[in-house]
Amino acid sequence: MNAKITTQAFFDPETWTVTYVVSDNQSGHAAIIDPVLDYDFKSGRTSTTSADRVRDYLADKQLHVDWILETHAHADHLSGAHYLKEYVGGRIAIGENIRAVQSTFKAVFNLEPSFLPNGSQFDHLFKEGETFKIGDVEATALLVPGHTPADMAYRVEDSVFVGDTLFMPDVGTARADFPGGDVHALYRSIRKLLALPEETKMFVCHDYPPASRTPQWQTTVGEQRANNIHVHDGVNEDAFVAMRIARDATLGMPTLILPAIQVNVRAGDLPPPEENGISYLKIPVNTLGVKSK
């Protein structure tokens, strides 16, 4: 436990996602980072098992939620931000470049005219280097584009929550082939994170572990610099770009990308119900430019 903050992780084995609750030990205020809304693709039904684990923890620890922080508009899980806000409060926030992501995917999914790609679905849009408070603890929003234009990392005391930009050292780094991705920007964002003090704790949003170990989600900047298989010290930008482009060309589309993006650009809300009272998600055909296996 850090002297000022406590970090509690919640691993979702269905999507390999890690949600975090970061709380100020003195004031009892907290932030939720990257919450999950469960979604069964075959039935089209959502459920709240993952988010309810977070709710139960908050109630048990009597924590007051200041923020629900998204590192980006995820492609591999639906966000539980909207659901959690209804029950525990907090302001849903993401990086200001979400507007570019919304514009791209409004066109891809031909979203309803009333959907405005201006970030208004979120309560707050962070700028690069903006500071904010979790209780009495100061945190900093760091813009780390590349995986998407809107990726953010959040630095809180001696910890940094990096979303999908980096994974555990033996897994590597994010892909950069989604619409709006930029492999050069990704490299520079990673080096920005790895310029933090070596003892900085680094918390990743997903783990896709090799067969030799169980899921993990905490490492350090020093461990990443020494051992990350894609971007350890000594790997220059040209080498990283070549590796990442070649690797991305072999990757299939995430299972939940189509429903996830449509929900996550809305801060975890579902599309507005149609005349029959039912919300629908669309399946565009041959548009995303990402190979399927």
C-alpha positions in Angstrom: 0.0 0.0 0.0 1.2 3.5 -0.9 1.2 5.9 2.0 -1.3 8.1 0.2 -3.3 5.8 -2.1 -4.6 2.3 -2.4 -5.0 0.6 -5.7 -7.4 -2.3 -6.1 -7.5 -4.3 -9.3 -10.5 -6.3 -10.7 -9.6 -8.8 -13.5 -12.3 -9.8 -16.0 -11.4 -13.2 -17.4 -13.9 -12.9 -20.3 -12.1 -9.9 -21.9 -8.7 -10.1 -20.1 -9.4 -6.5 -18.9 -8.3 -5.0 -15.6 -10.4 -2.3 -13.9 -8.8 -0.3 -11.1 -10.1 1.6 -8.1 -7.6 4.1 -6.9 -8.5 5.7 -3.6 -7.1 8.5 -1.4 -6.4 6.8 2.0 -7.0 10.1 3.9 -10.3 11.4 2.4 -11.9 8.1 1.2 -12.4 9.5 -2.3 -11.7 7.3 -5.3 -11.4 7.0 -9.1 -12.5 4.1 -11.2 -10.4 3.3 -14.2 -11.6 1.4 -17.3 -14.7 -0.4 -15.9 -16.3 -3.3 -17.8 -19.9 -3.9 -18.9 -20.4 -7.6 -19.6 -21.8 -8.4 -23.0 -22.8 -11.7 -24.5 -22.3 -11.4 -28.2 -24.5 -14.3 -29.2 -27.6 -13.1 -27.3 -26.9 -9.3 -27.5 -27.5 -9.0 -23.8 -25.5 -7.0 -21.3 -25.0 -7.8 -17.7 -23.2 -6.1 -14.8 -21.3 -8.8 -12.9 -17.9 -7.1 -13.4 -19.2 -3.7 -12.6 -21.0 -5.0 -9.5 -17.8 -6.3 -8.1 -16.5 -2.7 -8.2 -19.8 -1.4 -6.7 -19.5 -3.9 -3.8 -15.9 -2.9 -3.1 -16.8 0.8 -3.1 -19.6 0.1 -0.7 -17.5 -2.1 1.5 -14.7 0.5 1.8 -17.2 3.4 2.0 -15.5 5.2 -0.9 -16.8 8.3 -2.6 -16.3 8.3 -6.3 -14.9 11.5 -7.9 -14.0 10.2 -11.3 -14.7 7.3 -13.7 -11.6 7.5 -16.0 -11.4 5.9 -19.5 -7.9 5.5 -21.0 -9.5 5.3 -24.5 -12.5 4.1 -26.4 -11.8 0.4 -26.0 -12.3 -2.1 -28.8 -12.2 -5.3 -26.6 -14.8 -4.6 -23.9 -17.8 -2.4 -23.4 -17.5 0.3 -20.8 -19.3 0.1 -17.5 -18.9 3.8 -16.9 -22.5 4.8 -17.6 -23.9 2.1 -15.4 -21.5 2.8 -12.5 -22.2 6.5 -12.6 -25.9 5.8 -12.1 -25.1 4.0 -8.8 -21.9 5.5 -7.4 -21.7 8.9 -9.1 -18.4 10.4 -10.4 -17.6 12.3 -13.5 -16.9 10.2 -16.6 -13.7 11.5 -18.3 -11.5 10.7 -21.3 -8.9 12.5 -23.4 -10.1 15.4 -25.6 -9.0 13.6 -28.7 -12.0 11.4 -28.3 -13.7 13.8 -30.7 -11.5 12.5 -33.6 -12.4 8.9 -32.6 -16.1 9.8 -32.5 -15.9 11.5 -35.9 -14.3 8.4 -37.5 -16.7 5.9 -36.1 -19.8 8.0 -36.6 -19.0 7.6 -40.3 -18.1 3.9 -40.0 -21.3 3.1 -38.2 -23.5 5.8 -39.8 -24.6 6.8 -36.3 -27.9 8.7 -35.8 -27.8 12.5 -36.7 -28.3 13.4 -33.1 -25.0 11.8 -32.1 -22.5 14.7 -32.0 -18.8 13.9 -32.2 -17.9 16.7 -29.8 -17.2 14.7 -26.7 -20.3 16.0 -25.0 -21.3 12.4 -24.0 -18.5 12.6 -21.4 -18.5 14.8 -18.3 -14.9 16.0 -18.8 -12.3 15.9 -21.6 -8.7 16.0 -20.4 -5.9 18.0 -22.1 -2.3 16.9 -22.1 -0.7 17.4 -18.7 -3.9 18.5 -17.0 -4.0 17.9 -13.3 -7.0 16.9 -11.3 -7.8 15.6 -7.8 -8.8 12.3 -6.4 -9.8 13.5 -2.9 -6.7 15.3 -1.8 -4.3 13.5 -4.1 -3.2 15.2 -7.3 -3.2 13.2 -10.5 -2.0 14.0 -14.0 -3.5 13.1 -17.4 -0.9 12.2 -20.0 -1.8 12.1 -23.7 -0.3 8.9 -25.2 -1.7 8.6 -28.8 -0.9 5.8 -31.1 -3.1 2.9 -30.3 -5.9 5.4 -30.9 -5.7 9.2 -31.2 -7.4 9.6 -27.8 -5.3 7.3 -25.5 -4.6 8.7 -22.1 -2.5 7.5 -19.2 -3.2 8.7 -15.6 -0.3 9.3 -13.2 -1.3 9.1 -9.5 1.5 9.5 -7.0 4.1 6.8 -7.9 1.8 4.9 -10.2 0.8 5.3 -13.8 -2.2 3.6 -15.4 -1.4 3.1 -19.1 -4.4 1.6 -20.7 -3.5 -0.5 -23.8 -0.4 1.5 -24.7 1.9 -1.0 -23.0 1.2 -4.6 -21.7 3.3 -6.7 -19.4 6.9 -7.0 -20.5 6.5 -10.5 -21.9 3.5 -9.4 -24.0 4.7 -6.2 -25.4 2.8 -3.2 -26.8 -0.5 -2.1 -28.3 -1.4 -2.5 -31.9 -1.7 0.6 -34.0 -3.7 -0.5 -37.1 -7.2 0.6 -36.0 -8.7 3.7 -37.7 -6.7 6.7 -36.5 -3.9 4.6 -35.1 -0.3 5.8 -35.7 2.6 3.5 -35.0 5.2 6.4 -34.9 3.0 8.2 -32.4 2.7 5.0 -30.4 6.5 4.6 -30.1 6.9 8.2 -28.9 4.1 7.8 -26.4 5.8 4.7 -25.0 9.1 6.5 -24.7 7.3 9.3 -22.9 6.0 6.8 -20.3 9.3 5.1 -20.0 11.0 8.4 -19.2 9.2 8.4 -15.9 11.3 7.3 -12.9 12.3 3.7 -13.1 10.6 2.8 -9.8 7.2 4.1 -11.1 4.6 1.4 -10.8 2.9 0.7 -14.1 -0.6 -0.8 -14.3 -1.8 -2.2 -17.6 -5.4 -2.5 -18.8 -5.2 -6.0 -20.3 -3.1 -9.1 -19.9 -2.9 -11.8 -22.5 -0.4 -14.1 -20.8 1.7 -16.9 -22.3 0.9 -20.4 -21.1 3.7 -20.3 -18.6 2.0 -17.9 -16.2 -1.3 -16.6 -14.8 -2.6 -13.1 -15.6 -0.7 -10.2 -14.2 -1.1 -6.4 -14.5 1.5 -4.6 -12.4 5.1 -3.9 -13.4 7.5 -1.0 -13.2 9.0 1.5 -15.7 12.4 -0.1 -15.0 11.1 -3.6 -15.8 9.6 -2.4 -19.0 12.8 -0.6 -20.1 14.8 -3.7 -19.4 12.5 -6.5 -20.6 9.6 -5.4 -22.8 9.8 -7.7 -25.8 8.8 -5.0 -28.3 10.3 -1.8 -26.9 13.0 -2.4 -24.3 15.9 0.1 -24.2 17.9 0.0 -27.4 14.9 -0.5 -29.7 14.8 2.6 -31.9 11.7 4.0 -33.6 12.5 2.5 -37.1 12.9 -1.0 -35.6 9.7 -0.7 -33.5 7.7 0.6 -36.5 8.8 -2.2 -38.7 8.0 -4.8 -36.0 4.7 -3.3 -35.2 3.5 -3.0 -38.8 4.5 -6.6 -39.5 2.8 -7.9 -36.4 -0.4 -5.9 -36.8 -0.8 -7.4 -40.3 -1.2 -10.9 -38.7 -3.7 -9.9 -36.0 -7.4 -10.6 -36.2 -10.2 -8.2 -35.2 -11.1 -8.2 -31.5 -14.2 -10.2 -30.8 -16.2 -7.3 -29.3 -14.9 -4.4 -31.5 -18.2 -3.8 -33.3 -20.4 -3.5 -30.2 -17.7 -2.0 -28.0 -16.8 1.0 -30.1 -20.5 2.0 -30.6 -21.0 2.0 -26.9 -17.7 3.4 -25.7 -17.8 6.5 -27.9 -21.0 7.2 -25.9 -19.2 7.0 -22.5 -20.7 3.5 -22.0 -24.3 4.4 -22.9 -26.3 2.4 -25.3 -27.6 3.9 -28.6 -31.0 5.6 -28.2 -34.0 3.2 -28.3 -35.9 3.0 -31.6 -39.6 3.2 -32.0 -40.1 -0.2 -30.4 -38.2 0.8 -27.3 -35.2 -1.4 -28.1 -31.6 -0.2 -28.6 -29.7 -1.7 -31.6 -26.0 -2.1 -32.5 -25.0 -2.1 -36.1 -22.7 -4.5 -37.9 -20.9 -2.7 -40.8 -19.6 -5.0 -43.6 -16.0 -4.6 -45.0 -15.3 -1.2 -43.6 -12.9 -1.2 -40.7 -9.8 -2.1 -42.6 -8.7 -4.7 -40.0 -8.2 -8.3 -41.1 -10.2 -11.0 -39.5 -8.6 -14.4 -39.1 
